[in-house]
């Protein structure tokens, strides 16, 4: 049973029906009649806030789709986690599996500082970063181009209708290892951690991406797999689609009130298509 509806970071409570048919009809006209059939069927029992919230989603005009890379387009989370585990072991540290997944969301330097602070041990963060970079590239070479099978078809199809860009915490050296020219050419921009001063979940990567795709906040949807992605979108005020194939669970992603959570790009494609 519906008890609330989520739009971005806003929770709208379900109350008693407060709109008469004339106002519903007016809202229908405003939306040019492009309403999901389920909404038409249940609107008589919806509160004003809930109905308007659904209209906002249905009627939004999307001009650009921004995407994360690791865990979203490519199945690299196991490699990322393994590279962290190998690196911390090399430097004489260890942690639980759960902590390892948490650390895998951080940048290498932040992981180095975590262990330095926890164990009161001095070592070179630069050496830590470089060791992990080499470890990850080595793993990537063995299991190169681990794209999710529906990722490239999604990019190819969506690029015909929307401006696409990637916003990732990875560096260009990793991008060059997994991208082919054909896929890269379908993108308006790629924003990596090398291109910004402040990385995810700071909003700077999104600010830069919006400039590249020449779109407003309300004309953009971001697809990502992590709470870092979700927090960045929440801070910046853009719609977030969670993809449950990466570092964060569906439960963790739901805390950030995404407009949709999907297990693959086929579901995301269907959702985006329903917004036309």
C-alpha positions as CSV (number, residue, x, y, z in Angstrom):
1,X,0.0,0.0,0.0
2,X,1.3,3.5,-0.9
3,X,2.1,5.6,2.2
4,X,4.6,8.1,0.7
5,X,6.2,9.0,-2.6
6,X,9.8,9.9,-3.1
7,X,11.0,12.7,-5.4
8,X,14.7,13.3,-5.0
9,X,15.2,14.2,-1.4
10,X,11.6,15.0,-0.7
11,X,9.1,12.8,1.0
12,X,5.5,13.5,0.4
13,X,2.9,12.0,2.8
14,X,-0.2,10.3,1.5
15,X,-3.3,11.9,2.9
16,X,-7.0,12.0,2.1
17,X,-8.2,13.0,-1.4
18,X,-8.3,16.8,-1.6
19,X,-8.4,17.5,-5.3
20,X,-11.7,17.5,-7.2
21,X,-12.0,16.2,-10.8
22,X,-11.7,19.6,-12.4
23,X,-8.3,20.2,-10.8
24,X,-7.2,16.7,-11.7
25,X,-8.2,17.5,-15.3
26,X,-6.3,20.7,-15.3
27,X,-3.2,18.9,-14.1
28,X,-3.7,16.3,-16.8
29,X,-3.7,19.1,-19.4
30,X,-0.6,20.7,-17.9
31,X,1.1,17.3,-18.4
32,X,-0.2,17.1,-22.0
33,X,-1.9,13.8,-21.1
34,X,1.3,11.9,-20.8
35,X,0.5,10.1,-17.6
36,X,1.3,6.6,-16.5
37,X,-1.9,4.5,-16.7
38,X,-1.5,3.4,-13.0
39,X,-1.7,7.0,-12.0
40,X,-4.9,7.5,-13.9
41,X,-6.4,4.4,-12.1
42,X,-5.4,5.4,-8.6
43,X,-5.5,9.2,-8.7
44,X,-8.9,9.4,-7.0
45,X,-7.4,8.1,-3.8
46,X,-4.2,10.2,-4.0
47,X,-3.5,13.3,-1.9
48,X,-2.7,16.6,-3.8
49,X,1.0,16.4,-2.8
50,X,1.3,12.8,-4.0
51,X,-0.4,13.4,-7.3
52,X,1.7,16.5,-8.0
53,X,4.8,14.6,-7.1
54,X,4.1,11.9,-9.6
55,X,3.4,14.6,-12.2
56,X,6.8,16.1,-11.6
57,X,8.4,12.8,-12.4
58,X,6.2,12.0,-15.3
59,X,6.5,15.4,-16.9
60,X,10.2,16.1,-16.4
61,X,12.1,16.8,-19.5
62,X,15.4,15.0,-19.6
63,X,18.2,16.3,-21.9
64,X,21.2,14.6,-20.4
65,X,22.2,11.4,-18.6
66,X,25.2,11.4,-16.4
67,X,26.7,8.0,-15.4
68,X,29.2,6.7,-12.9
69,X,31.8,4.2,-14.2
70,X,32.9,1.6,-11.6
71,X,30.1,-0.6,-10.4
72,X,27.7,1.1,-12.9
73,X,29.1,0.6,-16.4
74,X,31.9,-1.8,-15.6
75,X,32.0,-4.7,-13.1
76,X,35.1,-3.4,-11.4
77,X,34.1,-3.4,-7.8
78,X,35.6,-6.8,-7.0
79,X,38.9,-5.6,-8.6
80,X,38.8,-2.3,-6.6
81,X,38.2,-4.2,-3.4
82,X,40.9,-6.7,-4.1
83,X,43.4,-3.9,-4.9
84,X,42.6,-2.2,-1.6
85,X,43.0,-5.6,0.3
86,X,46.4,-6.2,-1.5
87,X,47.7,-2.8,-0.7
88,X,46.8,-2.6,3.0
89,X,48.3,-6.1,3.4
90,X,51.5,-4.9,1.7
91,X,51.7,-2.1,4.2
92,X,51.1,-4.4,7.2
93,X,47.5,-3.7,7.9
94,X,44.2,-5.7,7.9
95,X,40.5,-5.1,8.4
96,X,37.1,-6.9,8.2
97,X,35.4,-7.6,5.0
98,X,32.7,-5.0,5.8
99,X,35.3,-2.4,6.5
100,X,37.1,-3.3,3.3
101,X,33.9,-2.6,1.3
102,X,33.6,0.8,3.1
103,X,37.2,1.7,2.4
104,X,36.8,0.6,-1.3
105,X,34.6,3.7,-1.8
106,X,37.3,6.1,-0.7
107,X,40.2,7.5,-2.6
108,X,43.6,5.8,-2.0
109,X,45.0,8.7,-0.1
110,X,42.1,8.8,2.3
111,X,42.5,5.0,2.8
112,X,46.2,5.6,3.6
113,X,45.3,8.3,6.1
114,X,42.7,6.1,7.8
115,X,45.3,3.4,8.6
116,X,47.9,6.0,9.5
117,X,45.6,7.6,12.0
118,X,44.2,4.4,13.4
119,X,47.6,2.7,13.9
120,X,49.6,5.8,14.7
121,X,52.0,4.7,12.0
122,X,53.9,6.9,9.7
123,X,54.4,5.9,6.0
124,X,54.3,7.6,2.7
125,X,50.7,8.2,1.4
126,X,52.2,8.7,-2.1
127,X,53.8,5.2,-2.0
128,X,50.4,3.8,-0.8
129,X,48.6,5.5,-3.7
130,X,51.1,4.3,-6.3
131,X,51.2,0.7,-5.0
132,X,47.4,0.5,-5.2
133,X,47.3,2.1,-8.6
134,X,49.8,-0.6,-9.9
135,X,47.8,-3.4,-8.1
136,X,44.6,-2.3,-9.7
137,X,46.0,-1.9,-13.2
138,X,47.6,-5.4,-12.9
139,X,44.2,-6.9,-12.0
140,X,42.5,-4.9,-14.8
141,X,44.9,-6.4,-17.3
142,X,44.0,-9.9,-16.3
143,X,40.2,-9.2,-16.4
144,X,40.1,-6.3,-18.9
145,X,37.0,-4.6,-20.1
146,X,34.6,-6.1,-17.6
147,X,31.7,-4.1,-18.9
148,X,28.2,-5.1,-17.8
149,X,26.7,-6.8,-20.9
150,X,24.0,-4.2,-21.3
151,X,26.1,-1.1,-20.6
152,X,27.5,-0.4,-24.1
153,X,24.1,-1.1,-25.8
154,X,22.6,1.4,-23.4
155,X,25.1,4.0,-24.2
156,X,24.7,3.4,-27.9
157,X,20.9,3.7,-27.8
158,X,20.7,6.6,-25.4
159,X,23.3,8.7,-27.2
160,X,20.9,9.0,-30.1
161,X,18.4,10.9,-27.9
162,X,20.3,12.3,-25.0
163,X,23.6,14.0,-24.2
164,X,25.7,11.5,-22.2
165,X,28.6,12.1,-19.9
166,X,30.6,10.1,-17.3
167,X,31.4,11.4,-13.9
168,X,33.8,9.1,-12.1
169,X,36.2,9.0,-9.1
170,X,38.6,7.0,-11.2
171,X,41.6,8.5,-13.0
172,X,42.3,8.8,-16.7
173,X,44.8,5.9,-16.6
174,X,42.0,3.6,-15.7
175,X,39.6,5.0,-18.3
176,X,42.1,4.5,-21.0
177,X,42.5,0.9,-20.0
178,X,38.8,0.0,-20.4
179,X,37.3,2.4,-23.0
180,X,37.3,1.8,-26.7
181,X,37.1,4.7,-29.1
182,X,33.7,3.8,-30.4
183,X,32.1,4.0,-27.0
184,X,34.1,7.1,-25.9
185,X,32.9,9.0,-29.0
186,X,29.3,8.7,-28.0
187,X,30.0,10.7,-24.9
188,X,29.9,14.5,-24.6
189,X,32.4,14.4,-21.7
190,X,34.2,12.3,-19.2
191,X,35.0,13.9,-15.8
192,X,37.6,12.0,-13.8
193,X,39.2,12.7,-10.5
194,X,42.1,14.1,-12.5
195,X,39.9,16.9,-13.8
196,X,38.7,18.3,-10.5
197,X,40.1,19.6,-7.2
198,X,37.3,18.2,-5.1
199,X,36.2,14.6,-5.8
200,X,33.0,12.8,-5.1
201,X,30.9,13.3,-3.0
202,X,31.7,17.0,-3.6
203,X,29.5,18.6,-6.2
204,X,32.4,20.0,-8.3
205,X,32.4,17.0,-10.7
206,X,28.6,17.5,-11.4
207,X,29.1,21.2,-11.9
208,X,31.7,20.5,-14.5
209,X,29.6,17.9,-16.2
210,X,26.6,20.1,-16.5
211,X,28.7,22.7,-18.2
212,X,29.9,20.1,-20.7
213,X,26.4,18.8,-21.6
214,X,24.9,22.3,-21.5
215,X,21.9,21.3,-19.4
216,X,20.1,22.6,-16.2
217,X,19.9,20.6,-13.0
218,X,16.2,19.6,-13.6
219,X,17.1,18.3,-17.1
220,X,19.6,15.8,-15.9
221,X,19.5,12.3,-14.4
222,X,22.5,10.7,-12.8
223,X,23.0,6.9,-12.7
224,X,25.3,5.5,-10.0
225,X,25.9,2.5,-7.7
226,X,27.2,4.1,-4.5
227,X,26.1,6.2,-1.6
228,X,28.9,8.6,-2.7
229,X,27.1,9.1,-6.0
230,X,23.7,9.5,-4.2
231,X,25.1,12.0,-1.7
232,X,26.7,14.0,-4.4
233,X,23.4,14.2,-6.3
234,X,21.5,15.1,-3.2
235,X,23.9,17.9,-2.4
236,X,23.7,19.3,-5.9
237,X,19.9,18.8,-6.3
238,X,19.7,16.5,-9.3
239,X,17.7,13.3,-9.8
240,X,19.5,10.1,-8.9
241,X,18.9,6.6,-10.3
242,X,20.5,3.9,-8.2
243,X,21.9,0.8,-9.8
244,X,22.3,-2.2,-7.5
245,X,25.3,-3.8,-9.2
246,X,28.1,-2.1,-7.3
247,X,29.5,-1.2,-3.9
248,X,26.2,-0.1,-2.2
249,X,23.1,-2.2,-1.5
250,X,19.6,-1.3,-2.5
251,X,18.9,-0.6,1.2
252,X,21.8,1.8,1.4
253,X,20.8,3.6,-1.8
254,X,17.1,3.9,-0.7
255,X,18.2,6.2,2.1
256,X,19.0,8.9,-0.4
257,X,15.5,8.8,-2.0
258,X,16.4,7.9,-5.6
259,X,13.7,8.4,-8.3
260,X,14.4,4.8,-9.3
261,X,16.5,1.8,-8.4
262,X,17.4,-0.8,-11.0
263,X,19.3,-4.0,-11.3
264,X,20.3,-3.5,-14.9
265,X,20.3,-1.0,-17.8
266,X,17.2,-2.6,-19.4
267,X,15.2,-1.5,-16.4
268,X,16.8,2.0,-16.5
269,X,16.0,2.3,-20.2
270,X,12.4,1.4,-19.6
271,X,12.2,4.0,-16.8
272,X,13.8,6.8,-18.9
273,X,11.6,6.0,-21.9
274,X,8.5,6.3,-19.7
275,X,9.4,9.9,-19.0
276,X,9.0,11.0,-22.6
